[in-house]
């Protein structure tokens, strides 16, 4: 099965650098860990309210945090339509 999905590398990076584990973050925003995992790994799109909640917890700009990167079989590529994010 070919890989072709958007991922949020900044979300993964910020979770790692802040020391907040996925299960804890999921509890903090009121969703189950499987749902958050699907968002982090590009299988689900978070709604605007959830983006805002997560960004507030991680003390980040939601636009930066949820910047998409296209993951393909060949190699990940930036979505040039959304990068760089407008500030």
N, CA, C and O atoms as a CHARMM CRD file, in Angstrom:
* protein
*
  348
    1    1 UNK  N      0.84600  -1.17200   0.00000 PROA 1      0.00000
    2    1 UNK  CA     0.00000   0.00000   0.00000 PROA 1      0.00000
    3    1 UNK  C      0.89500   1.24100   0.00000 PROA 1      0.00000
    4    1 UNK  O      1.75200   1.37800   0.87300 PROA 1      0.00000
    5    2 UNK  N      0.70800   2.14900  -0.97000 PROA 2      0.00000
    6    2 UNK  CA     1.56000   3.32700  -1.04400 PROA 2      0.00000
    7    2 UNK  C      1.28300   4.31300   0.09400 PROA 2      0.00000
    8    2 UNK  O      0.15000   4.46900   0.55200 PROA 2      0.00000
    9    3 UNK  N      2.34500   4.96200   0.52600 PROA 3      0.00000
   10    3 UNK  CA     2.23400   5.97800   1.57200 PROA 3      0.00000
   11    3 UNK  C      1.97900   7.31300   0.89300 PROA 3      0.00000
   12    3 UNK  O      2.71100   7.70100  -0.01800 PROA 3      0.00000
   13    4 UNK  N      0.94800   8.01400   1.33200 PROA 4      0.00000
   14    4 UNK  CA     0.65900   9.34000   0.81200 PROA 4      0.00000
   15    4 UNK  C     -0.27900  10.02700   1.79500 PROA 4      0.00000
   16    4 UNK  O     -1.50000   9.95100   1.65300 PROA 4      0.00000
   17    5 UNK  N      0.28900  10.69400   2.78800 PROA 5      0.00000
   18    5 UNK  CA    -0.53400  11.36300   3.79400 PROA 5      0.00000
   19    5 UNK  C      0.21400  12.55300   4.36600 PROA 5      0.00000
   20    5 UNK  O      1.43900  12.64800   4.28000 PROA 5      0.00000
   21    6 UNK  N     -0.55700  13.45700   4.95100 PROA 6      0.00000
   22    6 UNK  CA     0.02200  14.62100   5.61100 PROA 6      0.00000
   23    6 UNK  C      0.32100  14.27700   7.05800 PROA 6      0.00000
   24    6 UNK  O     -0.47000  13.60800   7.72300 PROA 6      0.00000
   25    7 UNK  N      1.45700  14.73300   7.53800 PROA 7      0.00000
   26    7 UNK  CA     1.81900  14.54100   8.94100 PROA 7      0.00000
   27    7 UNK  C      2.13400  15.90800   9.55200 PROA 7      0.00000
   28    7 UNK  O      2.28400  16.90000   8.83800 PROA 7      0.00000
   29    8 UNK  N      2.22900  15.94300  10.85600 PROA 8      0.00000
   30    8 UNK  CA     2.52600  17.17000  11.59200 PROA 8      0.00000
   31    8 UNK  C      3.83400  16.99800  12.35800 PROA 8      0.00000
   32    8 UNK  O      3.80700  16.69800  13.55100 PROA 8      0.00000
   33    9 UNK  N      4.97600  17.18000  11.70000 PROA 9      0.00000
   34    9 UNK  CA     6.25500  16.97000  12.39200 PROA 9      0.00000
   35    9 UNK  C      6.48400  17.94800  13.53900 PROA 9      0.00000
   36    9 UNK  O      7.13200  17.59600  14.52500 PROA 9      0.00000
   37   10 UNK  N      5.96500  19.16800  13.42900 PROA 10     0.00000
   38   10 UNK  CA     6.15200  20.13700  14.51000 PROA 10     0.00000
   39   10 UNK  C      5.40800  19.71700  15.76500 PROA 10     0.00000
   40   10 UNK  O      5.86600  19.97200  16.87800 PROA 10     0.00000
   41   11 UNK  N      4.26800  19.07800  15.59100 PROA 11     0.00000
   42   11 UNK  CA     3.51400  18.56200  16.73600 PROA 11     0.00000
   43   11 UNK  C      4.32600  17.48400  17.44900 PROA 11     0.00000
   44   11 UNK  O      4.45100  17.50500  18.67400 PROA 11     0.00000
   45   12 UNK  N      4.87200  16.55500  16.69200 PROA 12     0.00000
   46   12 UNK  CA     5.71200  15.51000  17.30000 PROA 12     0.00000
   47   12 UNK  C      6.92000  16.11600  17.99800 PROA 12     0.00000
   48   12 UNK  O      7.26100  15.72500  19.11500 PROA 12     0.00000
   49   13 UNK  N      7.56100  17.06500  17.34300 PROA 13     0.00000
   50   13 UNK  CA     8.74400  17.70600  17.90500 PROA 13     0.00000
   51   13 UNK  C      8.40200  18.42500  19.20100 PROA 13     0.00000
   52   13 UNK  O      9.12000  18.28700  20.19100 PROA 13     0.00000
   53   14 UNK  N      7.32400  19.18600  19.20800 PROA 14     0.00000
   54   14 UNK  CA     6.96200  19.95100  20.39800 PROA 14     0.00000
   55   14 UNK  C      6.55400  19.04000  21.54900 PROA 14     0.00000
   56   14 UNK  O      6.87800  19.32100  22.70300 PROA 14     0.00000
   57   15 UNK  N      5.85600  17.96400  21.25200 PROA 15     0.00000
   58   15 UNK  CA     5.51400  17.01400  22.31000 PROA 15     0.00000
   59   15 UNK  C      6.79300  16.45000  22.91900 PROA 15     0.00000
   60   15 UNK  O      6.90300  16.32700  24.13900 PROA 15     0.00000
   61   16 UNK  N      7.74600  16.11100  22.07800 PROA 16     0.00000
   62   16 UNK  CA     9.00200  15.54500  22.55000 PROA 16     0.00000
   63   16 UNK  C      9.78400  16.55600  23.38300 PROA 16     0.00000
   64   16 UNK  O     10.24800  16.23600  24.47800 PROA 16     0.00000
   65   17 UNK  N      9.93000  17.78700  22.86100 PROA 17     0.00000
   66   17 UNK  CA    10.75000  18.77500  23.56600 PROA 17     0.00000
   67   17 UNK  C     10.08100  19.28600  24.84400 PROA 17     0.00000
   68   17 UNK  O     10.76800  19.73700  25.76100 PROA 17     0.00000
   69   18 UNK  N      8.76500  19.22200  24.91300 PROA 18     0.00000
   70   18 UNK  CA     8.07600  19.68100  26.12000 PROA 18     0.00000
   71   18 UNK  C      7.97600  18.57700  27.16600 PROA 18     0.00000
   72   18 UNK  O      7.66900  18.84100  28.32900 PROA 18     0.00000
   73   19 UNK  N      8.23500  17.33900  26.75000 PROA 19     0.00000
   74   19 UNK  CA     8.17300  16.22300  27.68700 PROA 19     0.00000
   75   19 UNK  C      6.76000  15.73800  27.97100 PROA 19     0.00000
   76   19 UNK  O      6.54700  14.95800  28.89900 PROA 19     0.00000
   77   20 UNK  N      5.80600  16.18700  27.19000 PROA 20     0.00000
   78   20 UNK  CA     4.42200  15.73600  27.37800 PROA 20     0.00000
   79   20 UNK  C      4.18000  14.51200  26.51000 PROA 20     0.00000
   80   20 UNK  O      4.28400  14.56400  25.28500 PROA 20     0.00000
   81   21 UNK  N      3.86200  13.43000  27.16300 PROA 21     0.00000
   82   21 UNK  CA     3.60600  12.18300  26.44300 PROA 21     0.00000
   83   21 UNK  C      2.22800  12.22100  25.79500 PROA 21     0.00000
   84   21 UNK  O      1.33100  12.95400  26.21400 PROA 21     0.00000
   85   22 UNK  N      2.10000  11.41300  24.77100 PROA 22     0.00000
   86   22 UNK  CA     0.86700  11.37100  24.00000 PROA 22     0.00000
   87   22 UNK  C     -0.34600  11.02900  24.86500 PROA 22     0.00000
   88   22 UNK  O     -1.40700  11.63500  24.71300 PROA 22     0.00000
   89   23 UNK  N     -0.19400  10.07100  25.76200 PROA 23     0.00000
   90   23 UNK  CA    -1.34600   9.68300  26.60300 PROA 23     0.00000
   91   23 UNK  C     -1.76300  10.82200  27.53100 PROA 23     0.00000
   92   23 UNK  O     -2.95300  11.02400  27.77100 PROA 23     0.00000
   93   24 UNK  N     -0.79200  11.56100  28.04800 PROA 24     0.00000
   94   24 UNK  CA    -1.10800  12.68700  28.93000 PROA 24     0.00000
   95   24 UNK  C     -1.78200  13.82500  28.15600 PROA 24     0.00000
   96   24 UNK  O     -2.75900  14.40800  28.62600 PROA 24     0.00000
   97   25 UNK  N     -1.25900  14.13300  26.98000 PROA 25     0.00000
   98   25 UNK  CA    -1.84200  15.19200  26.16200 PROA 25     0.00000
   99   25 UNK  C     -3.27300  14.83400  25.75900 PROA 25     0.00000
  100   25 UNK  O     -4.15700  15.69100  25.76600 PROA 25     0.00000
  101   26 UNK  N     -3.49300  13.58900  25.41400 PROA 26     0.00000
  102   26 UNK  CA    -4.84500  13.14100  25.04600 PROA 26     0.00000
  103   26 UNK  C     -5.81700  13.35900  26.20400 PROA 26     0.00000
  104   26 UNK  O     -6.93100  13.84200  26.00200 PROA 26     0.00000
  105   27 UNK  N     -5.39800  13.00500  27.40400 PROA 27     0.00000
  106   27 UNK  CA    -6.25300  13.21400  28.57800 PROA 27     0.00000
  107   27 UNK  C     -6.52100  14.68700  28.81700 PROA 27     0.00000
  108   27 UNK  O     -7.63500  15.07000  29.17600 PROA 27     0.00000
  109   28 UNK  N     -5.50600  15.51400  28.62200 PROA 28     0.00000
  110   28 UNK  CA    -5.63900  16.94300  28.85700 PROA 28     0.00000
  111   28 UNK  C     -6.64400  17.60100  27.91300 PROA 28     0.00000
  112   28 UNK  O     -7.30600  18.56700  28.29100 PROA 28     0.00000
  113   29 UNK  N     -6.76100  17.09000  26.70000 PROA 29     0.00000
  114   29 UNK  CA    -7.70300  17.67800  25.73100 PROA 29     0.00000
  115   29 UNK  C     -9.00900  16.90000  25.64600 PROA 29     0.00000
  116   29 UNK  O     -9.91500  17.28700  24.90600 PROA 29     0.00000
  117   30 UNK  N     -9.11300  15.80400  26.39800 PROA 30     0.00000
  118   30 UNK  CA   -10.37100  15.06900  26.47600 PROA 30     0.00000
  119   30 UNK  C    -10.66900  14.13300  25.32400 PROA 30     0.00000
  120   30 UNK  O    -11.82900  13.90400  24.98100 PROA 30     0.00000
  121   31 UNK  N     -9.60500  13.58700  24.72000 PROA 31     0.00000
  122   31 UNK  CA    -9.79800  12.58300  23.67500 PROA 31     0.00000
  123   31 UNK  C     -9.01000  11.34000  24.05300 PROA 31     0.00000
  124   31 UNK  O     -8.15800  11.38400  24.94000 PROA 31     0.00000
  125   32 UNK  N     -9.29700  10.22300  23.37500 PROA 32     0.00000
  126   32 UNK  CA    -8.51900   9.02900  23.71000 PROA 32     0.00000
  127   32 UNK  C     -7.18600   9.05100  22.96000 PROA 32     0.00000
  128   32 UNK  O     -7.01800   9.74400  21.95600 PROA 32     0.00000
  129   33 UNK  N     -6.26100   8.27600  23.48300 PROA 33     0.00000
  130   33 UNK  CA    -4.90400   8.26900  22.93500 PROA 33     0.00000
  131   33 UNK  C     -4.87500   7.81000  21.47900 PROA 33     0.00000
  132   33 UNK  O     -4.06300   8.29800  20.69400 PROA 33     0.00000
  133   34 UNK  N     -5.74600   6.88400  21.11500 PROA 34     0.00000
  134   34 UNK  CA    -5.78800   6.39600  19.72800 PROA 34     0.00000
  135   34 UNK  C     -6.16700   7.52300  18.76800 PROA 34     0.00000
  136   34 UNK  O     -5.61200   7.62600  17.67400 PROA 34     0.00000
  137   35 UNK  N     -7.10300   8.35600  19.17700 PROA 35     0.00000
  138   35 UNK  CA    -7.51100   9.49100  18.34200 PROA 35     0.00000
  139   35 UNK  C     -6.33500  10.44700  18.14500 PROA 35     0.00000
  140   35 UNK  O     -6.06800  10.88000  17.02400 PROA 35     0.00000
  141   36 UNK  N     -5.63400  10.77700  19.22500 PROA 36     0.00000
  142   36 UNK  CA    -4.47500  11.66400  19.12600 PROA 36     0.00000
  143   36 UNK  C     -3.38000  11.03800  18.27200 PROA 36     0.00000
  144   36 UNK  O     -2.73700  11.73200  17.48400 PROA 36     0.00000
  145   37 UNK  N     -3.16600   9.76000  18.41500 PROA 37     0.00000
  146   37 UNK  CA    -2.16800   9.06200  17.61100 PROA 37     0.00000
  147   37 UNK  C     -2.48200   9.18200  16.11900 PROA 37     0.00000
  148   37 UNK  O     -1.58200   9.38100  15.30200 PROA 37     0.00000
  149   38 UNK  N     -3.75000   9.06200  15.77600 PROA 38     0.00000
  150   38 UNK  CA    -4.15100   9.19000  14.36700 PROA 38     0.00000
  151   38 UNK  C     -3.91200  10.60300  13.84800 PROA 38     0.00000
  152   38 UNK  O     -3.57300  10.78300  12.67800 PROA 38     0.00000
  153   39 UNK  N     -4.08400  11.59800  14.69800 PROA 39     0.00000
  154   39 UNK  CA    -3.80200  12.97800  14.30000 PROA 39     0.00000
  155   39 UNK  C     -2.30100  13.15600  14.08600 PROA 39     0.00000
  156   39 UNK  O     -1.87300  13.65500  13.04600 PROA 39     0.00000
  157   40 UNK  N     -1.51300  12.75200  15.06300 PROA 40     0.00000
  158   40 UNK  CA    -0.05500  12.91000  15.01100 PROA 40     0.00000
  159   40 UNK  C      0.53000  12.20900  13.78900 PROA 40     0.00000
  160   40 UNK  O      1.46600  12.71400  13.17000 PROA 40     0.00000
  161   41 UNK  N     -0.01600  11.05400  13.44400 PROA 41     0.00000
  162   41 UNK  CA     0.51900  10.26500  12.33900 PROA 41     0.00000
  163   41 UNK  C     -0.16800  10.51400  11.00500 PROA 41     0.00000
  164   41 UNK  O      0.06600   9.78200  10.04300 PROA 41     0.00000
  165   42 UNK  N     -1.01100  11.53500  10.93500 PROA 42     0.00000
  166   42 UNK  CA    -1.57300  11.96300   9.66200 PROA 42     0.00000
  167   42 UNK  C     -2.77400  11.20000   9.15200 PROA 42     0.00000
  168   42 UNK  O     -3.11000  11.29600   7.97200 PROA 42     0.00000
  169   43 UNK  N     -3.42600  10.44500  10.01400 PROA 43     0.00000
  170   43 UNK  CA    -4.59300   9.69100   9.57800 PROA 43     0.00000
  171   43 UNK  C     -5.90600  10.40900   9.90100 PROA 43     0.00000
  172   43 UNK  O     -6.96400  10.02400   9.40400 PROA 43     0.00000
  173   44 UNK  N     -5.83700  11.44300  10.72400 PROA 44     0.00000
  174   44 UNK  CA    -7.01600  12.23600  11.10500 PROA 44     0.00000
  175   44 UNK  C     -6.65100  13.69700  11.10200 PROA 44     0.00000
  176   44 UNK  O     -5.51200  14.07400  11.37900 PROA 44     0.00000
  177   45 UNK  N     -7.64100  14.52200  10.78200 PROA 45     0.00000
  178   45 UNK  CA    -7.47700  15.97700  10.78000 PROA 45     0.00000
  179   45 UNK  C     -8.13700  16.53000  12.04600 PROA 45     0.00000
  180   45 UNK  O     -9.32700  16.30100  12.26200 PROA 45     0.00000
  181   46 UNK  N     -7.38700  17.25600  12.88800 PROA 46     0.00000
  182   46 UNK  CA    -8.00600  17.81300  14.09800 PROA 46     0.00000
  183   46 UNK  C     -8.91600  18.99300  13.75800 PROA 46     0.00000
  184   46 UNK  O     -8.62600  19.76400  12.84300 PROA 46     0.00000
  185   47 UNK  N    -10.01000  19.12800  14.49600 PROA 47     0.00000
  186   47 UNK  CA   -10.89100  20.26900  14.26700 PROA 47     0.00000
  187   47 UNK  C    -10.23500  21.52400  14.85500 PROA 47     0.00000
  188   47 UNK  O     -9.29800  21.41400  15.64600 PROA 47     0.00000
  189   48 UNK  N    -10.71500  22.71100  14.48000 PROA 48     0.00000
  190   48 UNK  CA   -10.08600  23.95400  14.95100 PROA 48     0.00000
  191   48 UNK  C    -10.03200  24.09500  16.47300 PROA 48     0.00000
  192   48 UNK  O     -9.04200  24.59800  17.00600 PROA 48     0.00000
  193   49 UNK  N    -11.06700  23.66500  17.17400 PROA 49     0.00000
  194   49 UNK  CA   -11.05600  23.76600  18.63800 PROA 49     0.00000
  195   49 UNK  C     -9.96600  22.89400  19.24300 PROA 49     0.00000
  196   49 UNK  O     -9.27100  23.30800  20.17100 PROA 49     0.00000
  197   50 UNK  N     -9.82000  21.68900  18.71500 PROA 50     0.00000
  198   50 UNK  CA    -8.79700  20.77700  19.21800 PROA 50     0.00000
  199   50 UNK  C     -7.40300  21.31700  18.92600 PROA 50     0.00000
  200   50 UNK  O     -6.50500  21.20800  19.76100 PROA 50     0.00000
  201   51 UNK  N     -7.22000  21.89800  17.74900 PROA 51     0.00000
  202   51 UNK  CA    -5.92500  22.51700  17.41400 PROA 51     0.00000
  203   51 UNK  C     -5.57300  23.59700  18.43400 PROA 51     0.00000
  204   51 UNK  O     -4.44200  23.67000  18.91600 PROA 51     0.00000
  205   52 UNK  N     -6.55100  24.42500  18.75000 PROA 52     0.00000
  206   52 UNK  CA    -6.32600  25.51700  19.69300 PROA 52     0.00000
  207   52 UNK  C     -5.98500  24.98900  21.08000 PROA 52     0.00000
  208   52 UNK  O     -5.06200  25.48400  21.72800 PROA 52     0.00000
  209   53 UNK  N     -6.72800  23.98700  21.53300 PROA 53     0.00000
  210   53 UNK  CA    -6.46100  23.40000  22.85400 PROA 53     0.00000
  211   53 UNK  C     -5.04800  22.83800  22.93200 PROA 53     0.00000
  212   53 UNK  O     -4.31600  23.10900  23.88400 PROA 53     0.00000
  213   54 UNK  N     -4.67100  22.05900  21.93200 PROA 54     0.00000
  214   54 UNK  CA    -3.34300  21.44000  21.92000 PROA 54     0.00000
  215   54 UNK  C     -2.25600  22.51000  21.87300 PROA 54     0.00000
  216   54 UNK  O     -1.26000  22.42100  22.59100 PROA 54     0.00000
  217   55 UNK  N     -2.44800  23.51800  21.03200 PROA 55     0.00000
  218   55 UNK  CA    -1.45900  24.59200  20.91400 PROA 55     0.00000
  219   55 UNK  C     -1.29600  25.35000  22.23600 PROA 55     0.00000
  220   55 UNK  O     -0.18100  25.71800  22.60300 PROA 55     0.00000
  221   56 UNK  N     -2.39300  25.58100  22.94400 PROA 56     0.00000
  222   56 UNK  CA    -2.30400  26.26900  24.22600 PROA 56     0.00000
  223   56 UNK  C     -1.54300  25.43400  25.24800 PROA 56     0.00000
  224   56 UNK  O     -0.71900  25.96100  25.99500 PROA 56     0.00000
  225   57 UNK  N     -1.81500  24.14900  25.28300 PROA 57     0.00000
  226   57 UNK  CA    -1.12200  23.26600  26.22500 PROA 57     0.00000
  227   57 UNK  C      0.37000  23.20800  25.92300 PROA 57     0.00000
  228   57 UNK  O      1.19600  23.19000  26.83600 PROA 57     0.00000
  229   58 UNK  N      0.71100  23.17700  24.63000 PROA 58     0.00000
  230   58 UNK  CA     2.11400  23.06800  24.23100 PROA 58     0.00000
  231   58 UNK  C      2.78700  24.43900  24.06700 PROA 58     0.00000
  232   58 UNK  O      3.95100  24.51900  23.67600 PROA 58     0.00000
  233   59 UNK  N      2.04600  25.51600  24.36700 PROA 59     0.00000
  234   59 UNK  CA     2.57400  26.88000  24.28900 PROA 59     0.00000
  235   59 UNK  C      3.18400  27.17600  22.92100 PROA 59     0.00000
  236   59 UNK  O      4.32900  27.61600  22.81000 PROA 59     0.00000
  237   60 UNK  N      2.38000  26.92100  21.87700 PROA 60     0.00000
  238   60 UNK  CA     2.84100  27.12400  20.50800 PROA 60     0.00000
  239   60 UNK  C      1.77700  27.81500  19.67300 PROA 60     0.00000
  240   60 UNK  O      0.59300  27.81300  20.01000 PROA 60     0.00000
  241   61 UNK  N      2.22300  28.39400  18.59500 PROA 61     0.00000
  242   61 UNK  CA     1.32000  28.94000  17.59900 PROA 61     0.00000
  243   61 UNK  C      0.65400  27.77100  16.86800 PROA 61     0.00000
  244   61 UNK  O      1.36200  26.90800  16.34700 PROA 61     0.00000
  245   62 UNK  N     -0.68100  27.71200  16.81000 PROA 62     0.00000
  246   62 UNK  CA    -1.34700  26.57300  16.16200 PROA 62     0.00000
  247   62 UNK  C     -0.97800  26.41700  14.69400 PROA 62     0.00000
  248   62 UNK  O     -0.91000  25.30000  14.18200 PROA 62     0.00000
  249   63 UNK  N     -0.74000  27.53500  14.01900 PROA 63     0.00000
  250   63 UNK  CA    -0.37100  27.45800  12.60300 PROA 63     0.00000
  251   63 UNK  C      0.96800  26.73400  12.43500 PROA 63     0.00000
  252   63 UNK  O      1.12200  25.89700  11.54600 PROA 63     0.00000
  253   64 UNK  N      1.92800  27.06300  13.29400 PROA 64     0.00000
  254   64 UNK  CA     3.23800  26.39700  13.23500 PROA 64     0.00000
  255   64 UNK  C      3.11000  24.93800  13.66900 PROA 64     0.00000
  256   64 UNK  O      3.66000  24.04000  13.03300 PROA 64     0.00000
  257   65 UNK  N      2.38500  24.71900  14.74800 PROA 65     0.00000
  258   65 UNK  CA     2.26300  23.38000  15.32300 PROA 65     0.00000
  259   65 UNK  C      1.62500  22.40100  14.34300 PROA 65     0.00000
  260   65 UNK  O      2.02600  21.23900  14.27300 PROA 65     0.00000
  261   66 UNK  N      0.63900  22.86500  13.59200 PROA 66     0.00000
  262   66 UNK  CA    -0.08800  21.99200  12.67400 PROA 66     0.00000
  263   66 UNK  C      0.27000  22.24200  11.21200 PROA 66     0.00000
  264   66 UNK  O     -0.56300  22.07700  10.32000 PROA 66     0.00000
  265   67 UNK  N      1.51500  22.63900  10.98100 PROA 67     0.00000
  266   67 UNK  CA     2.00800  22.74700   9.61400 PROA 67     0.00000
  267   67 UNK  C      2.12400  21.34300   9.03300 PROA 67     0.00000
  268   67 UNK  O      2.73300  20.45700   9.63300 PROA 67     0.00000
  269   68 UNK  N      1.53300  21.15400   7.85900 PROA 68     0.00000
  270   68 UNK  CA     1.52700  19.82800   7.23800 PROA 68     0.00000
  271   68 UNK  C      2.76200  19.59700   6.38800 PROA 68     0.00000
  272   68 UNK  O      3.26100  20.50300   5.72100 PROA 68     0.00000
  273   69 UNK  N      3.23800  18.37200   6.42800 PROA 69     0.00000
  274   69 UNK  CA     4.28600  17.90800   5.53300 PROA 69     0.00000
  275   69 UNK  C      3.74200  16.65200   4.86500 PROA 69     0.00000
  276   69 UNK  O      3.23800  15.74800   5.53100 PROA 69     0.00000
  277   70 UNK  N      3.84900  16.61000   3.55000 PROA 70     0.00000
  278   70 UNK  CA     3.36500  15.46100   2.80800 PROA 70     0.00000
  279   70 UNK  C      4.37800  14.32900   2.88200 PROA 70     0.00000
  280   70 UNK  O      5.54100  14.49500   2.51700 PROA 70     0.00000
  281   71 UNK  N      3.92800  13.19400   3.35200 PROA 71     0.00000
  282   71 UNK  CA     4.76400  12.00500   3.44000 PROA 71     0.00000
  283   71 UNK  C      4.38200  11.08000   2.29500 PROA 71     0.00000
  284   71 UNK  O      3.22500  10.67900   2.17200 PROA 71     0.00000
  285   72 UNK  N      5.35400  10.74400   1.46400 PROA 72     0.00000
  286   72 UNK  CA     5.12000   9.83500   0.33900 PROA 72     0.00000
  287   72 UNK  C      6.09500   8.67700   0.43200 PROA 72     0.00000
  288   72 UNK  O      6.99300   8.66100   1.27300 PROA 72     0.00000
  289   73 UNK  N      5.90100   7.72400  -0.43800 PROA 73     0.00000
  290   73 UNK  CA     6.80500   6.57800  -0.46000 PROA 73     0.00000
  291   73 UNK  C      8.22700   6.99300  -0.80300 PROA 73     0.00000
  292   73 UNK  O      9.18800   6.46800  -0.24100 PROA 73     0.00000
  293   74 UNK  N      8.35900   7.94400  -1.73400 PROA 74     0.00000
  294   74 UNK  CA     9.69000   8.36500  -2.18600 PROA 74     0.00000
  295   74 UNK  C     10.41600   9.12200  -1.08200 PROA 74     0.00000
  296   74 UNK  O     11.51700   8.74500  -0.67900 PROA 74     0.00000
  297   75 UNK  N      9.79900  10.18200  -0.60300 PROA 75     0.00000
  298   75 UNK  CA    10.40400  10.99100   0.45000 PROA 75     0.00000
  299   75 UNK  C      9.40400  12.04000   0.89700 PROA 75     0.00000
  300   75 UNK  O      8.50100  12.40200   0.14300 PROA 75     0.00000
  301   76 UNK  N      9.55800  12.53200   2.11600 PROA 76     0.00000
  302   76 UNK  CA     8.66800  13.60300   2.55200 PROA 76     0.00000
  303   76 UNK  C      8.97200  14.89000   1.78900 PROA 76     0.00000
  304   76 UNK  O     10.13000  15.20200   1.50900 PROA 76     0.00000
  305   77 UNK  N      7.92700  15.62300   1.46000 PROA 77     0.00000
  306   77 UNK  CA     8.07900  16.89800   0.77200 PROA 77     0.00000
  307   77 UNK  C      7.23400  17.93100   1.48400 PROA 77     0.00000
  308   77 UNK  O      6.19400  17.60300   2.05600 PROA 77     0.00000
  309   78 UNK  N      7.67200  19.16900   1.45100 PROA 78     0.00000
  310   78 UNK  CA     6.88500  20.23700   2.02000 PROA 78     0.00000
  311   78 UNK  C      5.70600  20.53700   1.11200 PROA 78     0.00000
  312   78 UNK  O      5.81100  20.44800  -0.11100 PROA 78     0.00000
  313   79 UNK  N      4.59500  20.88800   1.71500 PROA 79     0.00000
  314   79 UNK  CA     3.45000  21.38100   0.98000 PROA 79     0.00000
  315   79 UNK  C      3.73400  22.85200   0.71200 PROA 79     0.00000
  316   79 UNK  O      3.53000  23.69800   1.58200 PROA 79     0.00000
  317   80 UNK  N      4.20300  23.15500  -0.48800 PROA 80     0.00000
  318   80 UNK  CA     4.65500  24.49700  -0.80300 PROA 80     0.00000
  319   80 UNK  C      3.53400  25.53000  -0.79800 PROA 80     0.00000
  320   80 UNK  O      3.80400  26.73100  -0.79400 PROA 80     0.00000
  321   81 UNK  N      2.29000  25.08600  -0.79800 PROA 81     0.00000
  322   81 UNK  CA     1.17500  26.02100  -0.72300 PROA 81     0.00000
  323   81 UNK  C      0.99400  26.56100   0.68900 PROA 81     0.00000
  324   81 UNK  O      0.44300  27.64900   0.86000 PROA 81     0.00000
  325   82 UNK  N      1.44100  25.83700   1.69400 PROA 82     0.00000
  326   82 UNK  CA     1.25700  26.28200   3.07500 PROA 82     0.00000
  327   82 UNK  C      2.56700  26.61900   3.77000 PROA 82     0.00000
  328   82 UNK  O      2.56000  26.93300   4.96000 PROA 82     0.00000
  329   83 UNK  N      3.69900  26.56400   3.05900 PROA 83     0.00000
  330   83 UNK  CA     4.97200  26.86500   3.68100 PROA 83     0.00000
  331   83 UNK  C      5.65600  27.98600   2.93700 PROA 83     0.00000
  332   83 UNK  O      5.66900  27.90900   1.70800 PROA 83     0.00000
  333   84 UNK  N      6.20400  28.97900   3.50400 PROA 84     0.00000
  334   84 UNK  CA     6.21500  29.18300   4.94500 PROA 84     0.00000
  335   84 UNK  C      4.86500  29.68200   5.43400 PROA 84     0.00000
  336   84 UNK  O      4.12900  30.31700   4.67900 PROA 84     0.00000
  337   85 UNK  N      4.53100  29.40100   6.68900 PROA 85     0.00000
  338   85 UNK  CA     3.24000  29.86800   7.20500 PROA 85     0.00000
  339   85 UNK  C      3.21700  31.38200   7.30400 PROA 85     0.00000
  340   85 UNK  O      4.20700  32.01400   7.67200 PROA 85     0.00000
  341   86 UNK  N      2.08100  31.94200   6.97300 PROA 86     0.00000
  342   86 UNK  CA     1.90800  33.39200   7.09900 PROA 86     0.00000
  343   86 UNK  C      1.75600  33.76200   8.56600 PROA 86     0.00000
  344   86 UNK  O      1.03400  33.08700   9.29800 PROA 86     0.00000
  345   87 UNK  N      2.39700  34.78100   8.99000 PROA 87     0.00000
  346   87 UNK  CA     2.29800  35.20300  10.40400 PROA 87     0.00000
  347   87 UNK  C      1.58000  36.51300  10.49300 PROA 87     0.00000
  348   87 UNK  O      1.39100  37.04000  11.58900 PROA 87     0.00000
